[in-house]
């Protein structure tokens, strides 16, 4: 089977979809599926490092990157060529020009396509640029869903979001998978050949693209409350900053009197990311909106307890005792931090970490995700 994955962007700073497509194509390759990635990116240096054995074609996009306009006709030719040579087309994300072009090209070449919204239909996402999205929904986005051979969603919550929009296309819930093998590096305190930053002895970690919806302002406020009672823990933040938010967050940390206890590392490689997760006391993400955060899944795979919001859509964390799911407010997050760092919950962290790893193995393994997606592809091709 040959699958073409169409991405708006393959940039490291784009967030979850390119990473999710990278992991999915890696898992599918292990299952014998040939995957091709078509994506836009500002430059080759900024592109996600896709897995070996997966064919990747990256094209320069015109600014602003958020619109997703290819710079040349080379992209269109590659898209048409790839469609003709594929059994099925997998369109990641919605709203943008590459998604529309891929759907049109798939219909012209009579190839089935499926769509993965990646959380773009939840209430928070729809509230952003809502007038433009309302217009786009009517003109082209709803027809793209209606004519698709299938829709892939990451969570039961996202399934409800899709159904609430009147979409009756074949639907399948398949969570993102996380590769459980690279996190084996997490089981040690580091590799002598690994270039890692000089880290505080004890820290909590926020990892991922800096974005307003991630709740970093809430996290800073919560850490300021909690750190009044804890003098030996720092906050480490890592991830690309495409919207230049860190300067404002740094000013906020200074105003809170905790600038010296906050460290921002910027973008980090996968190896460094796993190293950070392995040493962190807790992983924190008080996000307002996620499809299904890969950073949360990676933390679970590394056996790191997590404190997350309901918007992360991993309720299993609370159910199995792998961490806490709390409202994205400073008081709620601070209460969990204080309890897990110095209160009664401190003694639970080790067992929480073990349950976190078990949860990743049982529900979010890359092999299970790839097998479920391959089954969905097969169902689409048989009808």
DAGI-V821997 format. One record per pair of residues at least 6 apart in sequence whose ideal C-beta (glycine too) atoms are under 6 Angstrom apart, sorted by the first residue. I is the first residue (numbers start at 1). J is the second residue. D is the distance in whole Angstrom. If there is no record, write none. Layout:
i,j,d
I,J,D
I,J,D
This chain:
i,j,d
1,33,5
1,87,5
2,34,5
2,86,5
2,87,5
3,33,6
3,35,5
3,88,5
3,90,6
4,36,5
4,82,5
4,86,4
4,89,5
5,21,5
5,37,5
5,90,5
6,38,5
6,91,5
6,98,6
6,102,4
7,18,6
7,21,6
7,39,4
7,92,5
8,68,4
8,93,5
8,96,4
8,98,5
9,40,5
10,18,5
10,39,3
10,41,5
10,47,5
10,48,5
10,58,5
11,41,5
11,46,5
12,46,6
12,48,6
12,240,6
13,240,4
13,242,4
15,209,5
16,294,5
17,92,5
17,93,5
17,118,5
18,48,5
19,294,5
20,176,5
21,92,5
22,48,6
22,50,5
23,177,6
23,366,6
25,35,4
25,54,5
26,51,4
27,177,6
27,366,4
27,369,6
27,370,3
28,35,5
28,370,5
29,53,5
31,370,5
31,374,5
35,54,5
36,55,4
36,82,6
37,50,6
37,56,4
38,57,5
39,58,5
40,59,6
40,61,4
41,47,5
41,58,5
47,58,5
50,56,5
57,78,5
59,70,6
59,75,4
60,71,5
62,69,4
62,71,5
68,96,4
68,97,5
68,98,5
69,97,6
79,105,5
80,105,6
83,105,5
83,106,6
83,109,4
83,111,5
84,109,5
88,112,5
88,377,5
89,106,5
89,111,5
89,113,4
90,114,6
91,99,5
91,102,5
91,113,6
91,115,5
92,116,5
93,118,5
94,117,5
94,120,5
94,141,6
95,136,6
100,140,6
103,144,5
106,113,4
112,149,4
112,380,5
113,148,6
114,148,6
114,149,6
114,150,4
114,152,6
115,148,5
115,151,5
116,152,4
118,291,4
119,290,6
119,291,3
121,161,4
121,162,6
122,161,5
122,289,6
124,288,5
124,289,4
125,289,6
145,167,5
145,169,6
148,169,5
149,380,4
150,170,5
150,380,5
151,162,6
151,169,5
151,171,5
152,172,6
152,174,6
153,159,5
153,162,6
153,173,5
154,175,6
154,176,6
154,291,5
154,292,4
155,292,6
155,313,4
157,313,5
159,173,5
172,376,5
174,372,5
174,373,6
175,292,6
175,364,6
176,292,5
176,294,6
177,364,6
177,365,6
177,366,4
177,369,3
178,297,4
178,298,6
178,301,5
178,360,6
178,364,5
179,366,5
180,301,6
180,365,6
183,274,6
183,301,4
183,302,5
185,274,5
186,274,5
186,277,6
186,278,4
186,302,4
190,196,6
190,275,6
194,271,6
196,272,6
196,275,5
197,265,6
200,234,4
202,232,6
202,233,5
203,234,4
203,236,5
204,235,6
204,281,6
204,282,5
204,284,6
205,236,5
205,276,6
205,280,4
205,283,5
206,219,6
206,237,5
206,284,5
207,238,5
207,239,6
207,295,5
208,239,5
208,295,4
209,239,5
209,240,5
210,239,6
210,241,4
210,245,5
213,288,5
213,289,5
214,287,5
215,286,4
215,287,5
215,288,6
215,328,5
216,249,6
218,286,5
218,328,5
218,330,6
219,284,6
219,286,6
220,252,5
220,253,6
221,330,4
222,330,5
222,333,4
222,334,4
223,235,5
224,256,4
224,258,5
225,334,4
226,334,5
226,337,4
226,338,5
227,258,6
229,338,6
230,341,5
230,342,6
233,341,6
234,261,5
235,262,5
236,263,5
237,264,5
238,265,4
238,268,5
240,267,4
246,264,6
253,259,5
253,262,5
277,299,5
277,302,4
277,304,5
278,302,5
280,304,5
282,305,5
282,307,6
282,340,6
283,299,4
283,304,5
283,306,5
284,307,5
285,296,6
285,308,5
285,312,6
286,309,5
286,328,4
286,333,5
287,309,5
287,311,5
287,312,6
288,311,5
289,311,5
290,311,6
290,312,5
292,313,6
293,312,5
296,306,6
296,308,6
296,312,5
296,314,6
297,364,5
299,306,5
300,356,4
300,359,5
300,360,4
301,360,4
303,353,4
303,356,5
303,357,4
305,323,5
305,349,5
305,352,4
305,353,5
305,356,6
306,317,6
306,323,4
307,323,6
307,324,5
307,336,5
308,325,6
309,328,4
310,325,6
316,359,6
317,323,5
317,325,6
318,325,4
320,355,5
320,359,5
321,355,5
322,352,6
322,355,4
322,356,4
322,359,5
323,352,6
324,336,5
326,332,4
326,333,6
326,336,5
339,345,4
